[in-house]
């Protein structure tokens, strides 16, 4: 609701807070949306590595658009950034999405 200002004032930082809470509980759509926030730098510093990581997790949880976005963002990433994002994805999975 905060991301779009539906029923509350639009607030990207609050949107990120709530997306993160849901993403850490394994909610794939929240993982996808958190990736969008990192890719755009909405409410958080722009970070392609974290955008990829969250989209990678969302894709693994069945969100097709996350796979598409990963393909797009990799064109703007170095191979070391992609490797770091994949490493972070694996670590996040091991922690059951907590504190990613």
N, C-alpha and C positions, 0 to 999 in steps of 0.2 A: 504494500500500500504506500509506503514511504517513497519508493522508487518512482511512482507515477502520481503521487499526491492525491490518491483516492481516499477521501474521508479524513485525511490528515495533511498537514503541509508537506510539500515535497522536500525530502531531506535525504540526500545520498548517503551520508554517514550513518543515519539510522537504518536505511535500507541495507547497507552492508552488514551492520550489526545483526539484524534479523535473518538475513540470508546466511550469514556465517553460523548462527545458532542452528538453523535448519540443516545446513550443509553438513555440519558436524554430527547430525543425527542420521545422515545418510539420505537425505531428501535430494534426489537427483535434479529436480528443477531448480532448487536453491543452489546446488553446486554449479549448474549451468549459469544462473544469473550472477553468481559471485564471479565467475570467469568473465562475464560481460563487464562487470564493474571494474575489474582489474585491467581489462583490455582498454577500456575507455578512460580510466583514471577518474571514475565517478565515485566520490566518497573515500577513495584510497589513492595512493600514488599509482600511476600507471606502471604496470609490471607484466610484461609478456610471459615471463616464466610462471608466475602464479596464475595468470589467465589460462595458460596451457594446462597447468596442473589441474585446476578445477574442471576444465573442459574434458580432460582425460578421464577424470573420475566420473563425471556426468555421462560421458560416452560409454564407459564400462557399465554404467547403471541404466543404459538403454536410451539415452537422449541423442537422437540422430543429429540434431543441429550442432551438438557439441563436437561430433566428429568432423562435421563440415568446417566449423570455426577453427578447430585444431589445424586442419589442412591449410586454411587461409593464413593463420598467424605464423605457421612454420616458415612461410616465405619471407617473413620479416625478422626471423630469429637466426642466431648462429647455431652451429651444431652443438657447441658447448651449452648454450642456453636450453636447447631441446633436451640434451642429456640431463641437465640439472632438473628440468621440469619433470622428466620421467622418473628420476631418482626421488624427487619430492612426492610424486604420486604414489610410488611404492611405499615410502615411509608413512605417508598418510593412511594408506590402506592398512598397514600393520598396526597403526594406532587407532584403527576403527574410526577414522576421520577426526579424532580429537586433537585439538591444538595444531592444526595444519597451517 
